[in-house]
Amino acid sequence: MNSLSGILRANPGLIVGLALCAGLPIVLGLVALIMRSAGASLRPVVFMAVLMLPLAWVFLLGHLVEAREPGDAAEPTVTVTVRDGRFAEREKIFGAEIGDAYVRDAKAVFPEFFAEAEVAELGIVGTGETVVAAQFPTAEATQRASKLLWQTFQITNTSGDETHGWRGYRRKNSDYIELLCSGRHLFLWTAPTKDAAASRRAASFAALGLTEKAGKNATPLFPALQPLGTLFQPTAMKAAGVLLMVALYSLWFFKGAAWASSVPAVPGVAPLATADVAARLESINTLDVPFRIERGARPGEFFATWRYADAKWVDHAHAHGLRRTFRIGLALDESAHVVRATDYTAAYDWSAGGDGARIAWQAALGIVFFQTEQRRVFGLQLDEHGRFKPELSYSYKFNLQEMKSPLIDAVTRAGWTWRPVVWQGPVWLRWLTE
């Protein structure tokens, strides 16, 4: 019976899958506690759970199907003879065309990499190809040398793994490099092209009788799950599965988001006319709230806007500025007695100084379930005319519940339903967005 640690080492994908399936509920639980303490609905947590947990389960199930018994993968063995401080069969390692005159002591050429090696030699071919072979006292020393070599050469476009070796382009001169560590031995092949490096490696493998490391053992860890893997083996089934998941997730993203944030009308209240609902919304401007209600260009359209941060200040020879805006677009539908709400957010930051200027602007629309933000900046404050103010700090605080609660209360007490939507789509798409 294999130990759990051995199974996980042989199947690292299981570690990721288990971490996702265990970690997501914990994170969602913590978010639920925060939202509950703020008095917010837990429907958004349910929405996120339905959106994220199935993906984690599918990921874990896929790796359970692919999981294999550990411990049976064949390790390559390299048998090379060292005589008088050099490799005895150089033609097998470096190639028959590389004579002794073209072999150098790699420890003298690259002491930073091969100082620990018992023997290390470099073979040079006139076509710009090289072969390096080294034998170290321990496998750990081999790994240390290979990592240092790989980092120093600044390899790009890398591919491969610890089992089959690594490959990529050297940044400085664009040579292609193949590297393999096998126990106490390190092999390095370089050439001007990818194909030439692969051919040089294959020649060394054939001459030494070295075979690639075997892949995972064919014995499945969970035989009962193998029919599922067989079912999705054809490309058509994989494509169909992906399309089905995309369709289901798209449907839940729009309809689930609307469900998670909708608030029904107060029971027993007869729906008021559109003009009365509009009057109730506009009456919020008379309350002590940090936002304003304004009519839009279209009938039944309103916007609630909270510009909750707008500051300019100077510190350390730099001028800074920020602006934060949260806007809710409201569309009144008298036929359905529904107010459809879409959230718009915008953030603008800038700074300027002796080392240049920076501007960052972000905007988004959709449905925001929960948001709180608080910040304080320090520096000599500037007013809207660029004049200094006798203040050394600026702070702002934003709580989305403070903005939405009066709006939701005005709508639902009028006998209407508050229904957030990702965007104010056309009538024929409302089956998807609501």
GUTOR-218940 format. One record per residue (C-alpha): residue in three letters; y, z negated, x negated. Coordinates in steps of 0.5 Angstrom, whole numbers. Layout:
! GUTOR-218940
['ALA' [Y Z X]]
...
END
This chain:
! GUTOR-218940
['MET' [0 0 0]]
['ASN' [7 2 -3]]
['SER' [12 -3 -3]]
['LEU' [18 -2 1]]
['SER' [23 -1 -5]]
['GLY' [18 4 -8]]
['ILE' [18 8 -2]]
['LEU' [26 8 -2]]
['ARG' [26 10 -9]]
['ALA' [22 16 -7]]
['ASN' [26 18 -1]]
['PRO' [33 16 -2]]
['GLY' [35 20 4]]
['LEU' [32 14 8]]
['ILE' [37 9 5]]
['VAL' [43 13 8]]
['GLY' [39 14 15]]
['LEU' [38 6 15]]
['ALA' [45 4 13]]
['LEU' [48 9 18]]
['CYS' [44 6 24]]
['ALA' [45 -1 21]]
['GLY' [52 0 19]]
['LEU' [55 3 25]]
['PRO' [53 -2 30]]
['ILE' [56 -7 26]]
['VAL' [63 -3 25]]
['LEU' [63 -2 33]]
['GLY' [62 -9 34]]
['LEU' [67 -11 30]]
['VAL' [72 -6 33]]
['ALA' [70 -9 40]]
['LEU' [72 -16 38]]
['ILE' [79 -14 36]]
['MET' [80 -9 42]]
['ARG' [77 -15 46]]
['SER' [82 -20 43]]
['ALA' [88 -15 44]]
['GLY' [86 -15 52]]
['ALA' [84 -7 51]]
['SER' [78 -4 55]]
['LEU' [71 -3 51]]
['ARG' [70 4 54]]
['PRO' [73 7 48]]
['VAL' [67 3 44]]
['VAL' [62 6 48]]
['PHE' [65 13 47]]
['MET' [65 12 40]]
['ALA' [58 9 40]]
['VAL' [55 15 44]]
['LEU' [59 20 40]]
['MET' [56 17 33]]
['LEU' [50 14 34]]
['PRO' [45 20 36]]
['LEU' [48 23 30]]
['ALA' [45 17 25]]
['TRP' [39 17 29]]
['VAL' [37 25 28]]
['PHE' [39 24 21]]
['LEU' [34 18 20]]
['LEU' [29 22 24]]
['GLY' [29 28 20]]
['HIS' [28 24 13]]
['LEU' [23 20 16]]
['VAL' [19 27 18]]
['GLU' [21 29 10]]
['ALA' [19 22 7]]
['ARG' [13 23 2]]
['GLU' [8 18 -1]]
['PRO' [11 15 -8]]
['GLY' [8 15 -14]]
['ASP' [4 21 -15]]
['ALA' [9 26 -18]]
['ALA' [7 29 -24]]
['GLU' [11 28 -30]]
['PRO' [12 33 -35]]
['THR' [9 32 -42]]
['VAL' [12 34 -49]]
['THR' [8 35 -55]]
['VAL' [12 36 -61]]
['THR' [10 35 -68]]
['VAL' [15 32 -73]]
['ARG' [14 33 -80]]
['ASP' [18 31 -86]]
['GLY' [24 29 -81]]
['ARG' [24 36 -78]]
['PHE' [20 39 -72]]
['ALA' [14 43 -75]]
['GLU' [13 48 -70]]
['ARG' [20 51 -70]]
['GLU' [18 58 -67]]
['LYS' [16 55 -61]]
['ILE' [22 51 -59]]
['PHE' [27 55 -62]]
['GLY' [24 62 -61]]
['ALA' [20 67 -66]]
['GLU' [27 70 -68]]
['ILE' [30 64 -70]]
['GLY' [28 63 -77]]
['ASP' [29 57 -82]]
['ALA' [36 59 -84]]
['TYR' [39 59 -77]]
['VAL' [36 52 -76]]
['ARG' [41 46 -77]]
['ASP' [41 39 -77]]
['ALA' [44 37 -70]]
['LYS' [45 30 -72]]
['ALA' [50 32 -78]]
['VAL' [53 37 -73]]
['PHE' [54 33 -67]]
['PRO' [53 26 -69]]
['GLU' [57 23 -63]]
['PHE' [51 25 -59]]
['PHE' [45 25 -63]]
['ALA' [46 19 -68]]
['GLU' [40 15 -64]]
['ALA' [35 21 -65]]
['GLU' [29 20 -69]]
['VAL' [30 28 -70]]
['ALA' [35 33 -67]]
['GLU' [36 40 -69]]
['LEU' [40 46 -67]]
['GLY' [38 53 -67]]
['ILE' [43 59 -67]]
['VAL' [42 66 -65]]
['GLY' [46 72 -67]]
['THR' [48 74 -59]]
['GLY' [51 67 -58]]
['GLU' [45 63 -56]]
['THR' [43 56 -58]]
['VAL' [38 52 -57]]
['VAL' [38 44 -59]]
['ALA' [32 40 -59]]
['ALA' [32 32 -60]]
['GLN' [27 26 -60]]
['PHE' [29 19 -59]]
['PRO' [26 13 -60]]
['THR' [26 11 -52]]
['ALA' [27 15 -46]]
['GLU' [34 10 -45]]
['ALA' [37 13 -51]]
['THR' [35 20 -49]]
['GLN' [39 19 -42]]
['ARG' [45 16 -46]]
['ALA' [46 22 -50]]
['SER' [45 27 -45]]
['LYS' [50 23 -40]]
['LEU' [55 23 -46]]
['LEU' [54 30 -48]]
['TRP' [55 33 -41]]
['GLN' [61 29 -40]]
['THR' [64 31 -47]]
['PHE' [63 39 -45]]
['GLN' [66 38 -39]]
['ILE' [61 42 -35]]
['THR' [63 45 -28]]
['ASN' [60 48 -22]]
['THR' [54 44 -24]]
['SER' [47 44 -20]]
['GLY' [40 41 -21]]
['ASP' [37 34 -21]]
['GLU' [34 29 -26]]
['THR' [27 32 -24]]
['HIS' [29 39 -26]]
['GLY' [34 39 -30]]
['TRP' [42 40 -30]]
['ARG' [46 47 -31]]
['GLY' [53 49 -31]]
['TYR' [59 52 -34]]
['ARG' [62 49 -40]]
['ARG' [69 49 -39]]
['LYS' [72 51 -45]]
['ASN' [69 57 -47]]
['SER' [65 59 -41]]
['ASP' [58 58 -44]]
['TYR' [52 57 -39]]
['ILE' [48 51 -41]]
['GLU' [41 48 -39]]
['LEU' [39 41 -40]]
['LEU' [33 38 -39]]
['CYS' [31 30 -41]]
['SER' [23 29 -41]]
['GLY' [22 22 -43]]
['ARG' [24 21 -51]]
['HIS' [26 29 -51]]
['LEU' [32 32 -50]]
['PHE' [33 40 -49]]
['LEU' [39 44 -49]]
['TRP' [40 51 -48]]
['THR' [46 55 -48]]
['ALA' [48 63 -47]]
['PRO' [54 67 -45]]
['THR' [51 68 -39]]
['LYS' [47 64 -34]]
['ASP' [41 69 -34]]
['ALA' [41 69 -42]]
['ALA' [41 61 -41]]
['ALA' [35 61 -36]]
['SER' [31 66 -40]]
['ARG' [32 62 -47]]
['ARG' [29 56 -43]]
['ALA' [23 60 -40]]
['ALA' [21 62 -47]]
['SER' [21 55 -50]]
['PHE' [17 52 -44]]
['ALA' [12 58 -44]]
['ALA' [11 57 -52]]
['LEU' [11 49 -51]]
['GLY' [6 49 -45]]
['LEU' [11 45 -41]]
['THR' [11 46 -34]]
['GLU' [17 44 -29]]
['LYS' [16 37 -26]]
['ALA' [12 37 -20]]
['GLY' [16 36 -13]]
['LYS' [15 31 -8]]
['ASN' [8 29 -6]]
['ALA' [5 33 0]]
['THR' [2 27 3]]
['PRO' [7 25 9]]
['LEU' [9 18 9]]
['PHE' [9 18 17]]
['PRO' [3 23 19]]
['ALA' [5 22 27]]
['LEU' [12 25 26]]
['GLN' [9 32 22]]
['PRO' [9 36 29]]
['LEU' [16 35 30]]
['GLY' [18 38 23]]
['THR' [13 44 25]]
['LEU' [17 45 31]]
['PHE' [23 45 28]]
['GLN' [21 49 22]]
['PRO' [23 56 25]]
['THR' [30 58 23]]
['ALA' [31 60 31]]
['MET' [29 53 33]]
['LYS' [34 50 28]]
['ALA' [39 54 30]]
['ALA' [38 53 38]]
['GLY' [38 45 36]]
['VAL' [44 46 33]]
['LEU' [47 50 38]]
['LEU' [45 45 43]]
['MET' [48 39 40]]
['VAL' [54 42 39]]
['ALA' [55 44 46]]
['LEU' [53 37 48]]
['TYR' [58 34 43]]
['SER' [63 38 46]]
['LEU' [62 36 53]]
['TRP' [62 29 51]]
['PHE' [68 29 47]]
['PHE' [72 32 52]]
['LYS' [69 28 58]]
['GLY' [67 22 55]]
['ALA' [74 21 52]]
['ALA' [77 22 59]]
['TRP' [72 17 62]]
['ALA' [73 12 56]]
['SER' [81 11 57]]
['SER' [82 13 65]]
['VAL' [84 7 70]]
['PRO' [83 8 77]]
['ALA' [88 7 82]]
['VAL' [89 0 85]]
['PRO' [83 -1 91]]
['GLY' [86 -1 98]]
['VAL' [93 2 96]]
['ALA' [95 9 100]]
['PRO' [97 14 95]]
['LEU' [105 15 95]]
['ALA' [108 22 94]]
['THR' [110 25 88]]
['ALA' [117 23 88]]
['ASP' [116 16 89]]
['VAL' [111 16 83]]
['ALA' [116 19 79]]
['ALA' [122 14 81]]
['ARG' [117 9 79]]
['LEU' [116 12 72]]
['GLU' [124 13 71]]
['SER' [125 6 74]]
['ILE' [121 3 67]]
['ASN' [128 5 64]]
['THR' [131 -1 67]]
['LEU' [126 -6 64]]
['ASP' [126 -9 57]]
['VAL' [121 -4 54]]
['PRO' [122 0 47]]
['PHE' [121 7 50]]
['ARG' [125 12 55]]
['ILE' [122 16 60]]
['GLU' [125 23 61]]
['ARG' [124 29 65]]
['GLY' [120 35 62]]
['ALA' [122 42 64]]
['ARG' [117 43 69]]
['PRO' [116 40 76]]
['GLY' [112 34 75]]
['GLU' [113 33 68]]
['PHE' [115 27 64]]
['PHE' [115 24 57]]
['ALA' [115 17 55]]
['THR' [118 17 48]]
['TRP' [118 11 43]]
['ARG' [121 12 36]]
['TYR' [119 6 33]]
['ALA' [121 7 26]]
['ASP' [127 10 23]]
['ALA' [130 8 16]]
['LYS' [133 10 10]]
['TRP' [133 5 4]]
['VAL' [134 6 -4]]
['ASP' [130 2 -9]]
['HIS' [128 3 -17]]
['ALA' [133 9 -17]]
['HIS' [129 12 -11]]
['ALA' [132 14 -4]]
['HIS' [126 13 1]]
['GLY' [126 15 9]]
['LEU' [121 14 14]]
['ARG' [121 16 22]]
['ARG' [115 14 27]]
['THR' [115 17 34]]
['PHE' [109 16 39]]
['ARG' [110 20 45]]
['ILE' [106 21 52]]
['GLY' [106 27 56]]
['LEU' [105 26 63]]
['ALA' [103 31 69]]
['LEU' [103 29 76]]
['ASP' [98 32 80]]
['GLU' [100 31 88]]
['SER' [93 34 90]]
['ALA' [89 30 86]]
['HIS' [93 24 86]]
['VAL' [92 24 78]]
['VAL' [97 23 73]]
['ARG' [94 27 66]]
['ALA' [97 24 60]]
['THR' [96 27 53]]
['ASP' [99 23 47]]
['TYR' [103 26 41]]
['THR' [104 22 35]]
['ALA' [109 24 29]]
['ALA' [110 21 22]]
['TYR' [115 23 17]]
['ASP' [116 20 10]]
['TRP' [121 23 4]]
['SER' [123 20 -2]]
['ALA' [127 23 -8]]
['GLY' [129 21 -15]]
['GLY' [129 23 -22]]
['ASP' [122 25 -22]]
['GLY' [123 30 -16]]
['ALA' [122 30 -9]]
['ARG' [116 29 -4]]
['ILE' [116 30 3]]
['ALA' [110 28 8]]
['TRP' [110 30 15]]
['GLN' [104 29 20]]
['ALA' [103 30 27]]
['ALA' [97 30 32]]
['LEU' [96 30 40]]
['GLY' [90 28 44]]
['ILE' [88 21 46]]
['VAL' [89 15 42]]
['PHE' [85 9 45]]
['PHE' [88 3 41]]
['GLN' [93 3 36]]
['THR' [97 -3 32]]
['GLU' [102 -2 26]]
['GLN' [106 -7 23]]
['ARG' [110 -5 16]]
['ARG' [116 -8 12]]
['VAL' [119 -4 7]]
['PHE' [124 -7 1]]
['GLY' [130 -4 -2]]
['LEU' [138 -3 0]]
['GLN' [138 -1 7]]
['LEU' [142 5 9]]
['ASP' [145 7 16]]
['GLU' [145 14 20]]
['HIS' [151 16 16]]
['GLY' [148 14 9]]
['ARG' [153 8 8]]
['PHE' [149 1 5]]
['LYS' [148 -4 10]]
['PRO' [148 -12 8]]
['GLU' [140 -12 9]]
['LEU' [135 -12 4]]
['SER' [129 -10 8]]
['TYR' [127 -6 14]]
['SER' [121 -8 19]]
['TYR' [117 -5 25]]
['LYS' [112 -6 29]]
['PHE' [108 -2 34]]
['ASN' [103 -4 39]]
['LEU' [100 2 44]]
['GLN' [99 -3 49]]
['GLU' [106 -5 50]]
['MET' [107 2 51]]
['LYS' [102 4 56]]
['SER' [101 -2 60]]
['PRO' [108 -1 64]]
['LEU' [106 6 65]]
['ILE' [99 5 67]]
['ASP' [101 -1 72]]
['ALA' [106 4 75]]
['VAL' [101 10 76]]
['THR' [95 6 79]]
['ARG' [100 1 84]]
['ALA' [102 7 87]]
['GLY' [95 9 89]]
['TRP' [94 14 83]]
['THR' [89 15 78]]
['TRP' [91 15 70]]
['ARG' [87 20 67]]
['PRO' [88 21 59]]
['VAL' [86 28 57]]
['VAL' [86 31 50]]
['TRP' [91 37 52]]
['GLN' [94 39 58]]
['GLY' [89 45 59]]
['PRO' [89 50 65]]
['VAL' [86 49 72]]
['TRP' [80 53 71]]
['LEU' [78 48 65]]
['ARG' [79 41 68]]
['TRP' [72 41 69]]
['LEU' [71 40 62]]
['THR' [77 36 60]]
['GLU' [76 31 65]]
END
